[in-house]
Each structure stands twice: as C-alpha cells, then as structure tokens.
Amino acid sequence: MSEVAIPDAERRAVSKFLRRMLPILVLMLLVNQMDRTNVGFVQDELRADVGVSATAYGLGAGLFFIGYALFEVPSNMLLERFGARVWLTRIMITWGAVIVAMCFIHNVTMFYALRFLLGVAEAGFFPGVLLYFTQWLPDSSRGRASAIFLGGSATAYIVTGPITGALLELHGAGGFAGWRWMFALEGAFSIVVGIVAGFFLVSRIEDARWLTREEKDALSAAVARDEEARSRAPKVSRIRLILHPQVAVLTSVFFAMALTGYAITFWLPSLVDDIGGLSPFQVGLLSAIPWICAVIAMYSMAHFTDRARDRRPYLAAALVLSATGTYLATLGSPWFGLAAITLAAVGGKCAATLFWPMAQSGLDLKIAAPGLAVVNSIGNLGGFVSPTLFGYLKDSTGSTNGGLYTLSAASILAVIGVALIRRNGGGTGTGSGSGSGSDAGEPALVKGQVATGETR
C-alpha cells in the first residue's frame, strides 16, 4: 500500500507540536512515575517511624490503583470539558499536593487514605495525554508522538532510584526524617512542574499562537477526518468485551505480567536493602540496575522481533525468563537475588514489548480499541494484588519468597495463555504497532483509536 502524501503545512504543524509540547509532557510523565513509586524506597522508614507493617505497606501501595481505576473515566470526561491545559496541570498540581501531604503521615490510616487519594489525583493523566494527542495529531503522526512520550516512562525507572536515594540522604536535616524530606521535595517539584506546564500547554489547535493560519487549517482538517472515521466505529458494550474469548485470554496474560511488574517496582528497594551496609543513595543506584538492563533488552527485543511473523514464541520465552528470575531470587545471597530480579525485570519488559503488538493484531478491528482498554484496565488490577499479596506473605512467613513463587507460577501459567492468542484478528495486521513504537507495558494507538491504558 502506497503512503498518503502529507501536506507541507500539516507536516510543519506536527513538527512544531512535537518540539513545543512533547518535552513538557515527557517531563510530566517522568515525575508521575517517580511520585507513584517512590514509596517503595521508604518501606523500612515507614515501619520504624509510623508503624506501617509489611501487610499495611503492600495494601497501601495497592490502594493507589483502586483510586486510579475508579476515577480514570470521569477524569477523561472532565478533560474533554475543560481542555488539556487546565485539566492536565490540575492533575499534576493535585498529585503533587498529595505527595507533599505524605510527609506528614503519622499512622497507618493516613497512609492508606493518602495512597488512595494519590490514585484519585493521578487518575486520567496518562490516558488524558493520549486523548490530547488525538485532539492535536492525525493518525499518521500520533504513533511517533506516543513513542517519544512513553520513553519518559522507561527513563523514570532508571532515574527514580538515584534521585529518591539522594533525597533520603537528607535524613536529620532540620530535625526531619529523610523520608519526609523526600516526599516534601518531590511533591513540591511536581507542583512547580504543573504550574510551568500551564504556561506551555495549549488545549486547542486554534489557540496556538505559534502556528500560522495555513498550518492551523491543515492540522484541524486532518484531525477532523480521523475523528469522523472513529465516530463510525461500532460500539461494543464492556460486558460483551469482557466475555469475548480473545479479550479474556489477553487480559489473563496481561494480569500475570502486571503482577510481576508492580511487585518488582514496589519491593525491589527492600530486596536491595537486604544486602546490608548500603546508604539510601547506594540502594537507589543499585535499584536502577535491573531497569537499565531491562530497557536495553526491551529496545533490542523490539528491533529483533519487529518483522517477526509470529511473536508468540518470543513472548513465551520472555515470560519463562521472568518466571526463572523470580524463582532464582528466592535462592542464594541478596546479591544473587539482585541478579535474579534483573533477569525477571528483563523478561517482564521484553514481554510487555511483545504483548501489545500481539494484542492489537489478535483482536478484530471492530473491537480493537475498546478491547485493549478492557485488557489494560482489568489487567492493571495486578498493581493492587501483587504488593498486597507480598506484604501479607512477608508478615505471615517473614519472607517474600512466597510472593516470588507466586509470580513464577503466574508467569508460567501465562505461557499457556500465549498459545491461545490469535496471530491475526482479521484486519489489524501483524505489524500493527511494532514493539519499537511503544514503550514496554504501554498500548500503542490502534488504527486511529486510543487504547487508554498503562502499566509500570
């Protein structure tokens, strides 16, 4: 199929949007990831100063996802009403305020409430940005913007540990604990970035002073054509989607992947700290190693499998690697455990890179976008289940080994589900959204539709 020529005015307008809007959006996403996962670095401090047990910590970490899921759709509806400039900055300023409030935690109930409120405050940010792209960019340009934006998520895994660890070194300054300084400063930075974003973001094409009249008209026309095409797509109820065999299979596989991803995110700093004799900054640096290796492997895997006719064997291999890593983490010294968790992180990231293109091509075109949204929203409940389970098992048994065994079993079961994923859903094409076009864990845009979801 020959490519459709893009008018010069539209191309210039898209280029200006990418240069002016994407940097601030990437920064917002990076801070977003840092603020939702920084609690993983202060588990021991919360237990000593506030009395947050491992069970309470796991439940509190997971409650974020309940608040996020409940308010994601209402938040997107309000974004359409108020515009991205108002609503995305409101989201960021609000979550920054909640993070600042976390430095005043003095009991378990307050910890629970603020983690839930953080989910409520952040709800709608990621899908809101993807919705913002649909309002500004035609389908032909949106994949590139999404890939650049999602790069911020991959970067966040690497920089969160060192930055958070460095802030924890402020322990004792002004008579405050390091974890209180960490929440206060990271939350304050989020508020500042949110305020700055309010001066950069532009909600509507017509309001962009940096576009010429010709560029506005060309870009508006291209976006309008795509919106018209999306409006003709058939509507499918969520209940029918959940019961759809392929959606159910994909959801099960993704749920298993989310279990491992979120368990590593929230419990990795604690596992690294078991090495002993490390400063908070050193814990942060070592916690970045699995993610550095995982991101390198993720992009290498995406390049290697970009033109593969069948990604299922590669996905199965990645899940087996993840299962092997989580199992090996129960053996040997803490240093050996760090190496094993690195294998699990590599397997998990590579699996996510392979999963979403397969999910896109494995669903019929008429249900692709809403089907992926269901897969993501239900599968992401793993973000609640895994930290909660880890906390309970650690308090019950004195070890996280039970949780790691569970992750290994879930990944192996997911391999069975991979065999049931269809190679092609009839019309989406096997190359719909290569692994390199979307960061690990993030659904790409499908044929003009928005798969509004995320995993971290």
C-alpha positions as CSV (number, residue, x, y, z in Angstrom):
1,M,0.0,0.0,0.0
2,S,1.4,3.4,-1.0
3,E,1.8,6.0,1.7
4,V,-0.6,9.0,1.5
5,A,1.3,12.3,0.9
6,I,1.2,14.6,3.9
7,P,0.7,18.3,3.1
8,D,3.6,20.6,3.9
9,A,1.5,22.8,6.2
10,E,0.3,19.7,8.2
11,R,3.9,18.4,8.5
12,R,5.2,21.7,9.7
13,A,2.3,22.0,12.3
14,V,3.0,18.5,13.6
15,S,6.7,19.2,13.9
16,K,6.0,22.4,15.9
17,F,3.8,20.4,18.2
18,L,6.4,17.8,18.8
19,R,9.1,20.4,19.6
20,R,6.9,22.6,21.8
21,M,4.6,20.2,23.7
22,L,6.3,16.8,24.0
23,P,9.3,17.9,26.2
24,I,7.0,19.2,29.0
25,L,4.7,16.1,28.6
26,V,7.6,13.7,28.9
27,L,8.8,15.6,32.0
28,M,5.4,15.3,33.5
29,L,5.3,11.6,32.8
30,L,8.7,11.1,34.3
31,V,7.7,12.9,37.5
32,N,4.4,11.0,37.5
33,Q,6.2,7.7,37.6
34,M,8.6,8.8,40.3
35,D,5.8,10.0,42.6
36,R,3.7,6.9,42.4
37,T,6.6,4.5,43.1
38,N,8.8,6.5,45.5
39,V,7.0,4.8,48.4
40,G,9.0,1.7,47.6
41,F,12.1,3.3,48.9
42,V,10.8,4.1,52.4
43,Q,9.2,0.9,53.5
44,D,11.6,0.4,56.4
45,E,11.3,4.0,57.5
46,L,7.5,3.9,57.5
47,R,7.6,0.7,59.6
48,A,10.0,2.3,62.1
49,D,8.5,5.8,62.3
50,V,4.8,5.2,61.7
51,G,4.2,1.5,62.4
52,V,3.4,0.5,58.8
53,S,3.8,-3.3,58.7
54,A,4.6,-5.2,55.5
55,T,1.0,-6.1,55.1
56,A,-0.1,-2.5,55.6
57,Y,2.6,-1.3,53.2
58,G,1.5,-3.7,50.5
59,L,-2.1,-2.8,50.9
60,G,-1.3,0.9,50.8
61,A,0.8,0.6,47.7
62,G,-2.0,-1.3,46.0
63,L,-4.8,1.1,47.1
64,F,-3.3,3.6,44.6
65,F,-4.6,1.5,41.8
66,I,-8.2,1.3,43.2
67,G,-8.5,5.1,43.3
68,Y,-6.9,5.4,39.9
69,A,-9.3,2.9,38.3
70,L,-12.4,4.4,39.9
71,F,-11.7,7.9,38.7
72,E,-10.0,7.3,35.4
73,V,-13.1,7.6,33.2
74,P,-14.6,10.7,35.0
75,S,-11.2,12.4,34.7
76,N,-11.1,11.9,31.0
77,M,-14.6,13.3,30.6
78,L,-13.6,16.4,32.5
79,L,-10.5,16.8,30.4
80,E,-12.7,16.9,27.3
81,R,-14.8,19.6,29.0
82,F,-12.1,21.8,30.5
83,G,-9.2,21.2,28.0
84,A,-5.8,19.7,28.5
85,R,-4.2,22.9,29.7
86,V,-6.5,23.2,32.7
87,W,-7.0,19.5,33.4
88,L,-3.6,18.0,32.9
89,T,-2.0,20.7,35.0
90,R,-4.8,20.3,37.7
91,I,-4.0,16.6,37.8
92,M,-0.3,17.2,38.3
93,I,-0.6,20.0,40.9
94,T,-3.1,17.9,42.9
95,W,-1.0,14.8,42.9
96,G,2.0,16.9,44.0
97,A,0.0,18.3,46.9
98,V,-0.9,14.7,48.0
99,I,2.8,13.7,47.8
100,V,3.7,16.7,50.0
101,A,0.9,15.7,52.4
102,M,2.5,12.2,52.7
103,C,5.5,13.8,54.6
104,F,3.0,14.3,57.5
105,I,1.9,10.7,57.7
106,H,1.6,9.7,61.4
107,N,-0.5,6.5,61.3
108,V,-1.5,3.6,59.0
109,T,-5.0,5.0,58.3
110,M,-3.4,8.2,57.0
111,F,-1.0,6.2,54.8
112,Y,-4.0,4.3,53.3
113,A,-6.0,7.4,52.7
114,L,-3.2,9.3,51.0
115,R,-2.2,6.4,48.7
116,F,-5.9,6.1,47.6
117,L,-6.1,9.9,47.1
118,L,-2.9,9.8,45.1
119,G,-4.6,7.4,42.7
120,V,-7.6,9.6,42.5
121,A,-5.4,12.7,41.9
122,E,-3.4,10.9,39.1
123,A,-6.4,9.3,37.5
124,G,-6.7,10.2,33.9
125,F,-3.2,11.6,33.4
126,F,-1.8,9.0,31.0
127,P,-5.0,8.4,29.0
128,G,-5.6,12.1,29.1
129,V,-2.3,12.7,27.3
130,L,-3.2,10.1,24.7
131,L,-6.6,11.8,24.3
132,Y,-4.8,15.1,23.9
133,F,-2.8,13.6,21.1
134,T,-6.0,12.7,19.3
135,Q,-7.1,16.3,19.5
136,W,-3.9,17.6,18.0
137,L,-2.4,14.9,15.8
138,P,-3.7,12.9,12.9
139,D,-3.3,9.1,13.0
140,S,-0.3,9.2,10.7
141,S,1.8,11.2,13.2
142,R,0.4,10.0,16.5
143,G,2.5,6.8,16.8
144,R,5.7,8.8,16.7
145,A,4.5,11.2,19.4
146,S,3.3,8.3,21.6
147,A,6.7,6.5,21.3
148,I,8.6,9.7,22.4
149,F,6.2,10.3,25.2
150,L,6.3,6.7,26.5
151,G,10.1,7.0,26.5
152,G,9.7,9.1,29.6
153,S,8.2,6.1,31.4
154,A,11.2,3.9,30.6
155,T,13.6,6.7,31.8
156,A,11.6,7.1,35.0
157,Y,12.5,3.5,36.1
158,I,16.2,4.4,35.9
159,V,16.3,7.8,37.5
160,T,13.8,7.3,40.3
161,G,16.2,5.2,42.5
162,P,19.2,7.6,42.4
163,I,17.1,10.7,42.9
164,T,15.0,9.3,45.7
165,G,18.0,7.8,47.3
166,A,19.9,11.1,47.3
167,L,16.9,12.9,48.9
168,L,16.8,10.3,51.6
169,E,20.4,11.2,52.5
170,L,18.9,14.5,53.9
171,H,17.9,12.5,57.0
172,G,18.2,14.6,60.1
173,A,18.4,18.0,58.2
174,G,16.3,20.5,60.1
175,G,15.3,17.7,62.5
176,F,13.2,15.9,59.9
177,A,13.5,12.3,58.7
178,G,14.9,11.7,55.2
179,W,11.6,10.1,54.0
180,R,9.7,13.2,55.0
181,W,12.2,15.4,53.0
182,M,11.8,13.0,50.1
183,F,8.0,13.3,49.9
184,A,8.1,17.1,50.6
185,L,10.7,17.9,47.9
186,E,9.4,15.6,45.2
187,G,5.8,16.7,45.8
188,A,6.9,20.4,45.6
189,F,8.7,19.8,42.4
190,S,5.6,18.2,40.9
191,I,3.6,21.3,41.8
192,V,6.2,23.6,40.2
193,V,6.3,21.5,37.0
194,G,2.5,21.5,36.9
195,I,2.4,25.3,37.2
196,V,5.0,25.7,34.5
197,A,3.1,23.3,32.2
198,G,0.1,25.6,32.5
199,F,2.1,28.2,30.6
200,F,3.2,25.8,27.8
201,L,0.2,23.5,27.1
202,V,-2.3,24.7,24.5
203,S,-5.7,23.0,24.6
204,R,-6.9,23.7,21.1
205,I,-5.2,24.0,17.7
206,E,-7.0,27.3,17.1
207,D,-5.3,28.8,20.3
208,A,-1.7,28.0,19.2
209,R,-0.1,31.3,18.5
210,W,3.0,29.5,17.1
211,L,1.0,28.1,14.2
212,T,0.2,30.0,11.0
213,R,-3.3,30.2,9.7
214,E,-2.4,27.7,7.0
215,E,-0.9,25.3,9.5
216,K,-3.9,25.5,11.8
217,D,-6.3,24.8,8.9
218,A,-4.3,21.8,7.6
219,L,-3.9,20.3,11.0
220,S,-7.5,20.8,12.0
221,A,-8.7,19.2,8.8
222,A,-6.5,16.2,9.3
223,V,-7.7,15.7,12.8
224,A,-11.3,16.2,11.8
225,R,-11.0,13.4,9.2
226,D,-9.7,11.0,11.7
227,E,-12.4,11.9,14.3
228,E,-15.1,11.3,11.6
229,A,-13.6,7.8,10.9
230,R,-13.6,7.0,14.6
231,S,-17.2,8.1,15.0
232,R,-18.2,5.4,12.5
233,A,-16.7,2.6,14.5
234,P,-19.3,0.2,16.0
235,K,-19.9,0.5,19.8
236,V,-19.5,-2.7,21.9
237,S,-20.6,-3.0,25.5
238,R,-17.9,-3.6,28.1
239,I,-19.7,-6.8,29.4
240,R,-19.6,-8.3,25.9
241,L,-15.9,-7.3,25.6
242,I,-15.0,-9.0,28.9
243,L,-16.7,-12.2,27.8
244,H,-15.0,-12.1,24.4
245,P,-12.6,-15.2,24.3
246,Q,-9.6,-13.3,22.9
247,V,-10.1,-10.4,25.3
248,A,-10.3,-12.8,28.2
249,V,-7.1,-14.6,27.1
250,L,-5.2,-11.3,26.6
251,T,-6.5,-10.0,30.0
252,S,-5.3,-13.1,31.8
253,V,-1.8,-12.9,30.2
254,F,-1.5,-9.2,30.9
255,F,-2.7,-9.6,34.5
256,A,0.2,-12.1,35.1
257,M,2.6,-9.6,33.6
258,A,1.3,-6.8,35.8
259,L,1.7,-8.9,38.9
260,T,5.4,-9.2,38.3
261,G,6.0,-5.7,37.0
262,Y,4.4,-4.0,40.0
263,A,5.8,-6.4,42.6
264,I,9.3,-5.6,41.4
265,T,8.5,-1.9,41.3
266,F,7.3,-1.7,44.9
267,W,9.5,-4.3,46.5
268,L,12.9,-4.0,44.7
269,P,14.3,-1.3,47.0
270,S,13.5,-3.5,50.0
271,L,15.2,-6.5,48.4
272,V,18.3,-4.5,47.6
273,D,18.4,-3.1,51.1
274,D,18.7,-6.7,52.4
275,I,22.2,-6.6,51.0
276,G,23.1,-4.6,54.1
277,G,25.6,-1.8,54.7
278,L,24.2,0.4,52.0
279,S,23.3,4.1,52.2
280,P,19.9,5.2,50.8
281,F,21.7,6.6,47.7
282,Q,23.5,3.3,47.1
283,V,20.2,1.5,47.4
284,G,18.8,3.8,44.8
285,L,21.7,3.3,42.4
286,L,21.5,-0.5,42.7
287,S,17.8,-0.4,42.3
288,A,18.3,1.2,38.9
289,I,20.4,-1.7,37.6
290,P,17.5,-4.1,36.7
291,W,15.7,-1.3,34.9
292,I,18.8,-0.2,32.9
293,C,19.3,-3.8,31.7
294,A,15.5,-4.2,31.1
295,V,15.2,-1.0,29.0
296,I,18.3,-2.0,26.9
297,A,16.8,-5.5,26.4
298,M,13.4,-4.1,25.6
299,Y,14.5,-2.0,22.7
300,S,16.9,-4.7,21.5
301,M,14.0,-7.2,21.5
302,A,11.7,-4.8,19.8
303,H,14.2,-4.3,17.0
304,F,14.9,-8.0,16.7
305,T,11.2,-9.1,16.5
306,D,9.9,-6.0,14.6
307,R,9.3,-8.1,11.5
308,A,8.6,-11.4,13.1
309,R,5.7,-13.3,11.6
310,D,4.8,-14.8,14.9
311,R,5.8,-13.2,18.2
312,R,4.3,-15.8,20.4
313,P,7.4,-17.9,20.8
314,Y,9.4,-14.8,21.8
315,L,6.7,-13.8,24.3
316,A,6.6,-17.2,25.8
317,A,10.4,-17.2,26.2
318,A,10.3,-13.8,27.9
319,L,7.7,-15.0,30.4
320,V,9.8,-18.1,31.1
321,L,12.8,-15.8,31.7
322,S,10.6,-13.7,34.1
323,A,9.5,-16.8,35.9
324,T,13.0,-18.1,36.2
325,G,14.3,-14.8,37.6
326,T,11.6,-14.5,40.3
327,Y,12.2,-18.1,41.3
328,L,16.0,-17.7,41.5
329,A,15.5,-14.6,43.6
330,T,14.5,-17.0,46.4
331,L,17.9,-18.7,46.4
332,G,21.3,-17.6,47.4
333,S,22.6,-14.2,48.7
334,P,20.9,-10.8,48.3
335,W,23.5,-10.0,45.6
336,F,22.4,-13.2,43.8
337,G,18.8,-12.1,44.4
338,L,19.5,-8.7,42.7
339,A,20.9,-10.5,39.6
340,A,17.9,-12.8,39.6
341,I,15.5,-9.9,39.8
342,T,17.4,-8.2,36.9
343,L,16.5,-11.3,34.9
344,A,12.9,-11.0,35.9
345,A,12.8,-7.3,35.0
346,V,14.3,-8.0,31.6
347,G,11.8,-10.8,30.9
348,G,8.9,-8.6,32.1
349,K,9.9,-5.6,30.0
350,C,10.5,-7.7,26.9
351,A,7.2,-9.5,27.4
352,A,5.4,-6.2,27.5
353,T,7.1,-5.0,24.3
354,L,5.9,-8.1,22.6
355,F,2.5,-8.4,24.1
356,W,0.9,-5.1,22.9
357,P,1.6,-5.5,19.2
358,M,0.2,-9.1,19.5
359,A,-2.9,-7.9,21.4
360,Q,-3.5,-5.3,18.7
361,S,-3.2,-7.8,15.8
362,G,-5.1,-10.6,17.8
363,L,-8.4,-8.7,18.1
364,D,-10.9,-7.9,15.3
365,L,-10.6,-4.4,14.2
366,K,-14.1,-3.5,15.3
367,I,-13.3,-4.3,18.9
368,A,-9.5,-3.5,18.9
369,A,-9.5,-0.1,20.8
370,P,-12.2,-0.8,23.4
371,G,-10.9,-4.4,23.8
372,L,-7.4,-3.2,24.6
373,A,-8.8,-0.7,27.1
374,V,-10.6,-3.5,28.9
375,V,-7.4,-5.7,28.8
376,N,-5.4,-2.8,30.3
377,S,-7.9,-1.7,32.9
378,I,-8.7,-5.2,34.3
379,G,-5.1,-6.5,33.9
380,N,-3.8,-3.5,35.8
381,L,-5.5,-4.8,38.9
382,G,-2.3,-6.7,39.3
383,G,-1.0,-3.5,40.6
384,F,-3.3,-3.9,43.6
385,V,-3.0,-7.7,44.0
386,S,0.8,-8.1,43.9
387,P,2.0,-5.6,46.5
388,T,-0.9,-6.6,48.8
389,L,0.0,-10.2,48.5
390,F,3.7,-9.6,49.0
391,G,3.0,-7.6,52.2
392,Y,0.7,-10.2,53.7
393,L,3.1,-13.1,52.9
394,K,6.1,-11.2,54.3
395,D,4.3,-10.6,57.6
396,S,2.9,-14.2,57.7
397,T,6.1,-16.0,56.8
398,G,8.9,-13.5,57.5
399,S,10.0,-13.7,53.9
400,T,9.0,-12.5,50.4
401,N,9.8,-16.0,48.9
402,G,6.1,-16.9,48.9
403,G,5.3,-13.9,46.8
404,L,8.2,-14.7,44.4
405,Y,7.0,-18.3,44.0
406,T,3.5,-16.9,43.1
407,L,5.0,-14.6,40.5
408,S,6.9,-17.5,38.9
409,A,3.7,-19.6,38.8
410,A,1.7,-16.8,37.3
411,S,4.3,-16.2,34.5
412,I,4.3,-20.0,33.7
413,L,0.5,-20.1,33.5
414,A,0.6,-17.0,31.2
415,V,2.7,-19.0,28.8
416,I,-0.3,-21.3,28.3
417,G,-2.4,-18.3,27.6
418,V,0.1,-17.1,25.0
419,A,-0.5,-20.2,23.0
420,L,-4.2,-19.2,22.8
421,I,-3.6,-15.7,21.4
422,R,-4.5,-15.5,17.8
423,R,-1.8,-14.3,15.4
424,N,-4.2,-12.1,13.4
425,G,-7.6,-10.8,14.3
426,G,-8.7,-10.2,10.8
427,G,-7.8,-6.8,9.5
428,T,-5.4,-5.4,12.1
429,G,-2.3,-6.8,10.6
430,T,0.6,-8.4,12.3
431,G,2.6,-5.3,12.1
432,S,0.2,-3.0,13.8
433,G,2.3,-1.1,16.2
434,S,5.7,-2.7,16.4
435,G,7.4,-3.2,19.7
436,S,9.7,-0.3,19.0
437,G,6.8,2.0,18.6
438,S,5.5,1.7,22.1
439,D,7.3,1.5,25.4
440,A,7.0,-1.6,27.4
441,G,3.7,-2.0,29.1
442,E,2.0,0.8,27.1
443,P,-0.6,0.1,24.5
444,A,0.0,2.0,21.3
445,L,-2.6,3.7,19.2
446,V,-4.6,1.3,17.1
447,K,-5.9,2.4,13.7
448,G,-7.0,5.8,14.9
449,Q,-8.4,4.6,18.2
450,V,-6.9,5.2,21.6
451,A,-6.1,2.3,23.8
452,T,-6.1,4.3,27.0
453,G,-4.1,2.4,29.5
454,E,-0.7,1.9,31.1
455,T,1.4,-0.3,33.2
456,R,4.6,0.5,35.0
